[in-house]
Amino acid sequence: MCSMEKIASCEISYIPIMSENYIDDVNRVIDIIKSCELECNIGILSTTIRGNKDRIFSLIKEIYDTMDEVTSFTIDIKISNICGCNK
């Protein structure tokens, strides 16, 4: 059963472009995601996040703003308002 707050699911794939050290850039994004205190499942090609939709949007902005100072990138984002739990 879900809590009363609106839960969203999000899948993020971060792809550095012309990065001097793409592994460090990806690890920096993973560190940002881990620090957000949302439920996350870090995979090989993408990370799935579940939680409050406003916190998810804030996380996406934080990743963008932080990495915008570091390198060019593409972020592939899928967002769903279906949390995957029973209501």
PAKETI-691223 format. One record per residue: residue in three letters; x, y, z of N, C-alpha, C in turn. Coordinates in Angstrom, 3 decimals. Each point is the difference from the previous one (the first is absolute). Example, Ala and Ser with C-alpha at 12.3 -4.5 7.8 and 13.67 -1.06 7.14 Angstrom:
// residues 2
  rest    n.east   n.north      n.up   ca.east  ca.north     ca.up    c.east   c.north      c.up
   ALA    13.190    -5.690     7.800    -0.890     1.190     0.000     0.900     1.200     0.000
   SER    -0.350     1.050    -0.720     0.820     1.190     0.060    -0.770     1.090     0.730
END
This chain:
// residues 87
  rest    n.east   n.north      n.up   ca.east  ca.north     ca.up    c.east   c.north      c.up
   MET     0.841    -1.185     0.000    -0.841     1.185     0.000     0.882     1.243     0.000
   CYS    -0.336     0.968    -0.817     0.762     1.240    -0.108    -0.395     0.969     1.098
   SER     0.922     0.893     0.318    -0.332     1.071     0.935    -0.913     0.992    -0.706
   MET    -0.435     1.004     0.718    -0.922     0.982    -0.549     0.668     0.942    -0.997
   GLU     1.318     0.125     0.042     0.661     0.889    -0.951     0.021    -0.641    -1.385
   LYS     0.044     0.839    -1.030     0.022    -0.481    -1.375     1.391    -0.536    -0.325
   ILE     0.061    -1.257    -0.398     1.260    -0.657    -0.314     0.147    -0.074    -1.518
   ALA     1.214     0.237    -0.479     0.307    -0.106    -1.421     1.181    -0.944    -0.179
   SER     0.126    -0.530    -1.194     1.146    -0.815    -0.374     0.741     0.714    -1.118
   CYS     1.320    -0.136    -0.002     0.824     0.686    -0.987     1.175    -0.889    -0.369
   GLU     0.319    -0.045    -1.286     1.195    -0.690    -0.464     0.908     1.038    -0.647
   ILE     1.253     0.050     0.444     0.958     0.986    -0.498     1.209    -0.726    -0.588
   SER     0.379     0.417    -1.205     1.259    -0.428    -0.608     0.806     1.261    -0.288
   TYR     1.174     0.100     0.602     0.875     1.163    -0.185     1.129    -0.391    -0.942
   ILE     0.186     0.767    -1.085     1.024    -0.303    -0.986     0.901     1.217    -0.199
   PRO     1.239    -0.040     0.516     0.932     1.106    -0.223     0.419     0.044    -1.477
   ILE     0.141     1.201    -0.534     0.421     0.195    -1.390     1.309     0.792     0.020
   MET     1.011    -0.470    -0.696     1.307     0.664    -0.066     0.598     0.222     1.395
   SER    -0.198    -0.943     0.874     0.510     0.093     1.365     1.473    -0.388     0.045
   GLU     0.757     0.700     0.825     1.403    -0.361     0.187     0.133    -1.281     0.814
   ASN    -0.960    -0.242     0.903     0.004    -1.218     0.801    -1.444    -0.403     0.278
   TYR    -0.598    -0.706    -0.947    -1.424    -0.314     0.081    -0.352    -0.869     1.199
   ILE     0.900    -0.864     0.442    -0.291    -0.854     1.159    -0.170     0.861     1.255
   ASP     0.876     0.984     0.196    -0.143     0.905     1.141    -1.305     0.793    -0.084
   ASP    -0.369     0.418    -1.213    -1.244     0.760    -0.167    -1.215    -0.852     0.349
   VAL    -0.022    -1.224    -0.475    -1.112    -0.900     0.320    -0.034    -0.272     1.502
   ASN     1.151    -0.249     0.604     0.046    -0.249     1.448    -0.470     1.217     0.794
   ARG     0.300     1.191    -0.483    -0.466     1.214     0.681    -1.528     0.075    -0.020
   VAL    -0.606    -0.343    -1.139    -1.462    -0.020    -0.095    -0.573    -1.065     0.924
   ILE     0.615    -1.163     0.048    -0.466    -1.062     0.909     0.077     0.470     1.445
   ASP     1.057     0.707     0.368     0.118     0.536     1.361    -1.121     0.994     0.302
   ILE    -0.348     0.830    -0.971    -1.110     0.948     0.182    -1.298    -0.766     0.234
   ILE    -0.223    -1.033    -0.791    -1.223    -0.804     0.144    -0.037    -0.693     1.359
   LYS     1.119    -0.583     0.413     0.044    -0.696     1.298    -0.267     0.954     1.160
   SER     0.398     1.256    -0.134    -0.167     0.963     1.088    -1.416     0.567     0.086
   CYS    -0.855    -0.295    -0.962    -1.337     0.605    -0.036    -0.979    -0.649     0.968
   GLU     0.362    -1.131     0.563    -0.842    -0.718     0.967    -1.353    -0.421    -0.574
   LEU    -0.010    -0.297    -1.302    -1.164    -0.601    -0.635     0.328    -1.470    -0.255
   GLU    -1.016    -0.808    -0.155     0.213    -1.408    -0.321     0.611    -0.078    -1.400
   CYS     1.149    -0.654    -0.138     0.621    -0.091    -1.320     0.605    -1.375    -0.225
   ASN     0.047    -0.375    -1.275     0.597    -1.252    -0.427     0.967     0.341    -1.123
   ILE     1.285    -0.018     0.291     1.023     0.391    -0.959     0.343    -1.205    -0.863
   GLY    -0.203     0.147    -1.307     0.264    -1.075    -0.939     1.184     0.316    -0.899
   ILE     0.261    -0.881    -0.934     1.129     0.156    -0.903    -0.226     1.153    -0.985
   LEU    -1.198     0.108    -0.541    -0.282     1.005    -1.014    -0.889     1.140     0.486
   SER    -0.675    -0.196     1.119    -0.884     1.044     0.518    -0.255    -0.214     1.485
   THR    -0.590     1.010     0.605    -0.365    -0.061     1.413    -1.487     0.261     0.126
   THR    -0.678    -0.817     0.789    -1.417     0.183     0.263    -0.160     0.622     1.381
   ILE    -0.837     1.036     0.069    -0.224     0.730     1.249    -1.494     0.024     0.266
   ARG    -0.357    -0.131     1.267    -1.414     0.047     0.373    -0.150     0.847     1.243
   GLY    -1.006     0.872    -0.015    -0.245     0.831     1.166    -0.871     1.195    -0.336
   ASN     0.044     0.988     0.863    -0.775     1.218    -0.172     0.382     0.692    -1.307
   LYS    -1.001     0.352    -0.817     0.276     0.551    -1.328     0.771     1.309     0.063
   ASP    -0.275     0.847     0.983     0.717     1.269     0.106     1.481    -0.227     0.314
   ARG     0.287    -0.990     0.815     1.400    -0.322     0.313     0.711    -0.596    -1.213
   ILE    -0.736    -0.767    -0.816     0.591    -0.549    -1.223     0.342     1.131    -0.966
   PHE    -0.921     0.948    -0.191     0.272     1.130    -0.889     1.154     0.852     0.530
   SER     0.076     0.148     1.298     1.108     0.738     0.613     1.324    -0.718    -0.242
   LEU    -0.007    -1.318     0.095     1.195    -0.793    -0.265     0.461     0.179    -1.441
   ILE    -0.926    -0.047    -0.943     0.351     0.179    -1.409     0.642     1.369    -0.210
   LYS    -0.558     1.027     0.618     0.569     1.348    -0.111     1.402     0.047     0.609
   GLU     0.189    -0.645     1.142     1.310    -0.018     0.642     1.042    -0.679    -0.895
   ILE    -0.367    -1.122    -0.598     0.920    -0.682    -0.912     0.347     0.921    -1.166
   TYR    -1.014     0.615    -0.597     0.235     0.884    -1.146     0.906     1.165     0.387
   ASP    -0.348     0.692     1.064     0.768     1.185     0.403     1.436    -0.345     0.372
   THR     0.191    -1.105     0.705     1.348    -0.407     0.410     0.849    -0.396    -1.200
   MET    -0.540    -0.833    -0.858     0.792    -0.527    -1.106     0.125     0.995    -1.149
   ASP    -0.857     0.998    -0.047     0.100     1.051    -1.016     1.315     0.755     0.132
   GLU     0.541     0.039     1.211     1.281     0.660     0.252     1.194    -0.893    -0.336
   VAL    -0.264    -1.296    -0.246     1.078    -0.972    -0.152     0.232    -0.401    -1.460
   THR    -1.064    -0.374    -0.700     0.143    -0.534    -1.359    -1.321     0.121    -0.751
   SER     0.048    -0.256    -1.293    -1.228    -0.125    -0.789    -0.577    -1.392     0.265
   PHE    -1.314    -0.121    -0.080    -0.626    -1.280     0.316    -1.382    -0.100    -0.619
   THR    -0.500    -1.203     0.018    -1.391    -0.295    -0.319    -0.570    -0.761     1.188
   ILE    -1.228     0.338     0.370    -0.695    -0.763     1.039    -1.305    -0.517    -0.607
   ASP    -0.149    -1.297     0.026    -1.242    -0.635    -0.454    -0.834    -0.253     1.248
   ILE    -1.198     0.604     0.064    -0.832    -0.083     1.200    -1.383    -0.524    -0.373
   LYS    -0.457    -1.006     0.728    -1.360    -0.496    -0.121    -0.652     0.181     1.361
   ILE    -1.193     0.597     0.035    -0.694     0.236     1.261    -1.411    -0.571    -0.098
   SER    -0.413    -0.664     1.055    -1.333    -0.585     0.048    -0.691     0.397     1.301
   ASN    -1.295     0.224    -0.078    -0.763     0.268     1.223    -0.578    -1.284     0.584
   ILE     0.421    -1.126    -0.537    -0.391    -1.301     0.533     1.173    -0.517     0.823
   CYS    -0.177    -0.103     1.290     1.126    -0.325     0.877     0.289    -1.487     0.056
   GLY    -0.926    -0.834    -0.412     0.235    -1.438     0.043    -0.409    -0.646     1.306
   CYS    -0.719     0.739     0.845    -0.475    -0.595     1.249    -1.521    -0.115    -0.022
   ASN    -0.545    -0.778     0.888    -1.457    -0.142     0.076    -0.603     1.173     0.730
   LYS    -1.066     0.535    -0.546    -0.667     1.156     0.626    -1.225    -0.441     0.748
END
